[in-house]
């Protein structure tokens, strides 16, 4: 028996006043157009995480190809340094692409980010090795990573905004959940391809040419994604916003996107913090934790993580539909409570070491993470009005990811080294859950309701 969507509480010290919503005749969405919008948005996210999976699991080979030989540790650190550089420019990309998306349109900017993302990934597959061109090899690798990171700064916020503005109000959670379905599919595809290549190719073949294949695949993927995105029309919400102005839409100052939305931005940073800390902890850090800290077999550790992600993919759409029935707040709150209460027991299971115990512990964390992956793509765009949605969400999302999400593996490793406490991953997730819980307490419910500044959207026939 489903519960009714949680109603927004009256203004108080704990709940901000609801943002006024645009009145007007409801917009009837075109189901076929909505499906195309979801596919086009999810594919971009899949490409981003395909690269993430490939780069993470082929890092040792990339270190040997692009950096001077002699010190394997230095090679690996240099490779991950280039990887981390992409996170540094993500906020800059958000500050450029977000406001641009609010000015010229979501569809145009998402097409541009797709081109840049595909070009950056494809370019890595073409760069000559250090043995061929010397120091220019790592320089070009860093340049390609910066292009990828800059484009990613406008990708997630734009894709979630695009789906949210196309979706009918009562199905926004279900349709938005497919964005993170694309994330999981891309990561599984990238990590799985590297695992297959490692098994089939000799070390010499992998070093000489095999490592290029996953990156070169980004070219055809980008063309397909660009084709899908170019076929789309602008979102109804943005089109209505443009129609309000008699002339070209005025430029929204960056300051207005920040200071004018400071309360929503703080909520966004808090929600993205718990979302991304737990996400990067499970999908990025845990394979290394199993191998380096627990001396677990590397292949088995990777297969466990891939299995957890496959399970998450199965559950994802159902969890998204659940947020439409019971609301975003209860689902996000359940995830925060779960990480607060179960992080320690789950990590103790993982530390037990047997395959069954590791699978159960990782599976429990994966199911809790679904509470966020299924709800955030619809909850985050609903924090901001149409006029500044793309820009404000891009800034809040990317600042939080860069400061907290992308740094999770580094911070947790440093904490374990400083304290010697192998339970630090659990404590870090618990701290993130507290921050997320505070954000949930202050946010208003958005399930089944029009986006701020937009007319109601109903499902057409």
Residue pairs with C-beta under 8 A, 6 or more apart in sequence:
2 325
2 326
3 325
3 326
3 327
3 330
5 324
5 325
5 326
5 327
5 445
5 447
5 448
5 449
6 326
6 327
6 329
6 330
6 445
6 447
7 445
8 15
8 18
8 444
8 445
9 15
9 444
11 17
11 18
14 441
14 442
15 442
15 444
16 263
16 442
16 444
18 444
19 385
19 452
19 453
20 452
20 453
21 449
21 450
21 451
21 452
21 453
21 454
22 240
22 386
22 450
22 453
22 454
22 455
23 455
24 240
24 455
24 456
25 455
26 455
26 456
26 457
26 458
27 236
27 240
27 454
27 455
27 456
27 457
27 458
28 457
28 458
28 459
28 460
29 166
29 167
29 168
29 236
29 457
29 458
29 459
29 460
30 460
31 459
31 460
31 461
33 166
33 232
33 233
34 166
34 167
34 168
34 175
36 228
36 231
36 232
37 162
37 163
37 166
37 232
37 235
38 163
38 166
38 175
38 178
38 179
39 228
40 110
40 162
40 225
40 228
40 229
40 231
40 232
41 110
41 159
41 160
41 162
41 163
41 179
41 182
42 159
42 178
42 179
42 181
42 182
43 182
43 221
43 224
43 225
43 228
44 110
44 113
44 114
44 117
44 155
44 159
44 182
44 225
44 229
45 155
45 156
45 159
45 179
45 180
45 182
45 183
45 186
46 182
46 183
46 185
46 186
46 189
47 114
47 117
47 118
47 121
47 186
47 218
47 221
47 222
47 225
48 117
48 152
48 155
48 156
48 183
48 186
49 182
49 183
49 184
49 186
49 187
49 190
50 186
50 187
50 189
50 190
50 214
50 217
50 218
50 221
51 117
51 121
51 148
51 186
51 190
51 215
51 218
52 186
52 187
52 190
52 284
53 186
53 187
53 188
53 189
53 190
53 191
53 192
53 193
53 194
54 190
54 191
54 193
54 194
54 214
54 215
55 62
55 83
55 190
56 83
56 191
56 284
57 190
57 191
57 194
57 195
57 302
58 194
58 211
58 214
59 76
59 79
59 80
59 83
60 72
60 75
60 76
60 79
61 206
61 207
61 211
62 79
62 141
62 211
63 72
63 75
63 76
63 78
63 79
64 72
64 75
64 207
65 129
65 130
65 137
65 207
65 211
66 78
66 79
66 82
66 127
66 129
66 130
66 137
66 138
66 141
67 74
67 75
67 78
67 79
67 130
67 137
67 138
68 75
68 130
69 75
78 138
82 138
82 141
82 142
82 145
83 145
84 406
84 410
85 142
85 145
85 146
85 149
86 145
86 146
86 148
86 149
86 152
87 149
87 401
87 402
87 406
87 407
88 149
88 402
89 146
89 149
89 150
89 153
90 149
90 150
90 152
90 153
90 398
90 401
90 402
90 406
91 153
91 395
91 398
91 399
91 402
92 150
92 153
93 149
93 150
93 151
93 152
93 153
93 154
93 394
93 398
94 153
94 154
94 157
94 394
94 395
94 397
94 398
94 399
95 153
95 254
95 394
95 395
96 150
96 153
96 154
97 109
97 112
97 113
97 151
97 153
97 154
97 158
97 390
97 394
98 153
98 154
98 157
98 158
98 257
98 390
98 391
98 392
98 393
98 394
98 395
99 251
99 252
99 254
99 257
99 390
99 391
100 109
100 154
101 108
101 109
101 110
101 154
101 158
101 161
101 390
101 391
101 394
102 252
102 257
102 387
102 388
102 389
102 390
102 391
103 249
103 251
103 252
105 234
105 238
105 242
106 158
106 161
106 162
106 165
106 234
106 235
106 238
106 390
107 162
107 229
107 232
107 233
107 234
107 235
109 154
109 158
109 390
110 154
110 155
110 158
110 159
110 162
110 229
111 226
111 229
111 230
112 151
112 154
113 151
113 152
113 154
113 155
113 158
114 151
114 222
114 225
114 226
114 229
115 222
115 226
116 147
116 148
116 150
116 151
117 148
117 151
117 152
117 155
117 218
117 222
118 218
118 219
118 221
118 222
118 223
118 225
118 226
119 147
119 222
120 144
120 145
120 147
120 148
120 151
121 144
121 148
121 215
121 218
121 222
122 215
122 216
122 218
122 219
122 222
123 140
123 144
123 147
124 141
124 144
124 145
124 215
125 212
125 213
125 214
125 215
125 216
125 218
126 212
126 216
127 137
127 140
127 141
127 144
128 136
128 137
129 137
130 137
130 138
153 394
153 398
154 394
156 179
156 397
157 380
157 390
157 393
157 394
157 397
157 398
158 390
158 394
159 179
159 377
160 176
160 179
160 376
160 377
160 378
160 380
160 381
160 393
161 235
161 381
161 389
161 390
161 393
162 235
163 172
163 175
163 176
163 178
163 179
163 377
163 378
164 172
164 176
164 377
164 378
164 381
164 382
164 451
165 235
165 236
165 237
165 238
165 381
165 386
165 389
165 451
165 454
166 175
166 235
166 236
167 175
167 176
167 378
167 457
168 457
168 458
168 459
169 448
169 449
169 450
169 451
169 456
169 457
169 458
170 324
170 448
170 458
170 459
171 321
171 324
171 459
172 324
172 378
172 382
172 446
172 447
173 320
173 321
173 322
173 323
173 324
173 328
173 374
173 375
173 378
173 447
174 317
174 320
174 321
174 323
174 324
175 320
175 378
176 320
176 377
176 378
177 316
177 317
177 319
177 320
177 321
177 323
177 373
177 374
177 375
177 377
177 378
178 316
178 317
178 320
179 377
180 316
180 373
180 374
180 376
180 377
181 313
181 316
181 317
183 373
184 309
184 310
184 312
184 313
184 316
184 373
185 313
187 283
187 309
188 306
188 309
188 310
188 313
190 214
191 302
191 305
191 306
192 306
193 213
193 214
193 217
194 214
195 299
195 302
195 303
195 306
197 206
197 210
197 211
197 213
197 214
198 206
201 210
233 239
234 242
236 454
236 457
237 386
237 451
237 453
237 454
237 457
238 386
240 386
240 454
240 455
241 249
241 386
241 387
241 453
242 249
252 387
252 388
252 391
254 391
256 388
257 388
257 391
257 392
257 395
258 265
258 392
258 395
260 388
261 384
261 388
261 392
264 383
264 384
264 392
264 396
265 392
265 395
265 396
266 439
267 383
267 439
267 442
267 443
268 380
268 383
268 384
268 392
268 393
268 396
268 397
268 400
269 396
269 399
269 400
270 400
270 435
270 436
270 438
270 439
271 332
271 376
271 379
271 380
271 436
271 439
271 440
271 443
272 376
272 380
272 396
272 397
272 400
272 401
272 404
272 405
273 400
273 404
273 405
273 432
273 435
273 436
273 439
274 335
274 336
274 339
274 372
274 432
274 433
274 435
274 436
274 437
274 439
275 372
275 373
275 376
275 405
275 436
276 400
276 401
276 404
276 405
276 406
276 408
277 404
277 405
277 408
277 428
277 429
277 432
278 335
278 339
278 365
278 368
278 369
278 372
278 429
278 432
278 433
279 369
279 372
279 373
279 405
280 405
280 406
280 408
280 409
281 365
281 408
281 409
281 412
281 425
281 428
281 429
282 305
282 308
282 362
282 365
282 366
282 369
283 305
283 309
284 408
284 409
285 408
285 409
285 412
285 413
285 425
286 301
286 305
286 350
286 362
286 425
287 298
287 301
287 302
287 305
288 409
288 413
289 350
289 425
290 296
290 301
290 304
290 350
290 358
291 297
291 298
291 301
293 416
293 422
294 350
294 351
294 353
296 353
296 358
300 355
301 358
304 355
304 358
304 359
304 362
305 362
307 359
308 359
308 362
308 363
308 365
308 366
309 366
311 363
311 366
311 367
312 366
312 367
312 369
312 370
312 373
315 367
315 370
315 374
316 370
316 373
316 374
319 331
319 370
319 371
319 373
319 374
319 375
320 374
320 375
320 378
322 331
322 374
323 331
323 374
323 375
323 378
323 379
323 447
324 447
324 448
325 447
326 447
327 445
327 447
328 375
328 378
328 379
328 382
328 445
328 446
328 447
329 440
329 443
329 445
331 371
331 374
331 375
332 371
332 372
332 375
332 376
332 379
332 436
332 440
333 437
333 440
334 371
335 368
335 369
335 370
335 371
335 372
335 375
335 433
335 436
336 433
336 434
336 436
336 437
336 440
337 433
337 437
338 368
338 371
338 433
339 365
339 368
339 429
339 430
339 432
339 433
339 436
340 430
340 433
340 434
340 437
342 364
342 365
342 368
343 365
343 425
343 426
343 427
343 429
343 430
343 433
344 423
344 426
344 430
345 361
345 364
346 361
346 362
346 364
346 365
346 426
347 361
347 423
347 425
347 426
348 361
348 423
349 357
349 358
349 360
349 361
349 364
350 357
350 358
350 361
350 362
351 422
352 358
352 361
365 429
378 446
378 447
379 443
379 446
380 393
380 397
381 389
381 393
381 451
382 446
382 449
382 451
382 452
383 392
383 393
383 443
383 452
384 392
384 393
384 452
385 451
385 452
385 453
386 451
386 452
386 453
386 454
387 453
389 451
389 453
404 432
408 428
411 428
412 424
412 425
412 428
415 421
415 424
415 428
416 422
416 424
421 427
450 456
450 457
451 457
